[in-house]
Amino acid sequence: MVTIGYAAALEQLHPRDAVELAQTAERHGFTGVMATDVMQPWVPAQGQAAFVWNVLTAVAERTQGDIGPGVSVPTFRWHPAVLAQASATLAAMYPGRHWLGIGSGEAINEHVVGRYWPEAPERINRMFEAIEIITKLFTSSLAGKDHKHSGEYFSLESTRLWTMPETPPEILVATAGPVTARRAGRNADGLITMGGTNEKVGQLFGRFAAGAKDAGKDPDAMPRVIRLHLSWARTDAEAARNAVTEWPNGAMKFSKADLRSPFEVAQIAKLVRPGDFAGAMVVSADPDEHLREIQRYVDLGASRIYLHNVGRNQDEFLRVFGSDVLPKVVH
């Protein structure tokens, strides 16, 4: 059974609004919340960047579904041990509901701590070393043992997590690359991607499954998550205007991992036009167009989909999709 949750974009939402909208989403049939872990918005017009762990705790206290960051980066702003502690605490407070989304990072969020910003291969290797630390901290802590680590990128003196859930949270790796997807299958519990063509998503899911089998795991039992950006409004013109003004980064057909400032992105965004979103996300007033896009990912094998409507019309979006879209998805 595929679950469809709400993606709370903390780049746009005041934390109080994010919590209230998470409750609204649950009332309208959405299952679970993914909230972005950001230090800055993509463009100044988005206007927010709340601390995700505070928001997730408040959301969890007021809802019943799953909760997780999409995604945290345990390599620059966070040492892996600190992120492991944050995740284990949330999982202990809300058993069976929290999953830990992990990525290799983007400079706009991570460079603020003044570290050297490496190329993508190093960022990915750092991420997998961090996953190793977090996984072993979870395992050793549950066994009542300390863990230490001395690796290429990280050191950890002997320690354990003193507050742990009975079952560690799932670790889900966010990637759009097939090589990283296979490594995720071997070393993590699930996959997160932003979606794309049938060929691209099918390849990612296939590589992830191959990696899971390499490690003796059952890929069919592991989550395959899509974070789906969309722009819905009452008219096509309004949906297009929302996309261009609120989420122009969604139309930029190049890697944004090295961009460092919302003001820098805003300069590039001046070149974005409504037609640039074609193939990147559905921009439409027709709920059935969005339904077809969601169904496409279900048919490709996604097990969880989190929807992010890029406009400010969040309440209306949740009501309309709760009544006219979610019930029609064929699982």
Disulfide bonds with the S-S distance in Angstrom:
none
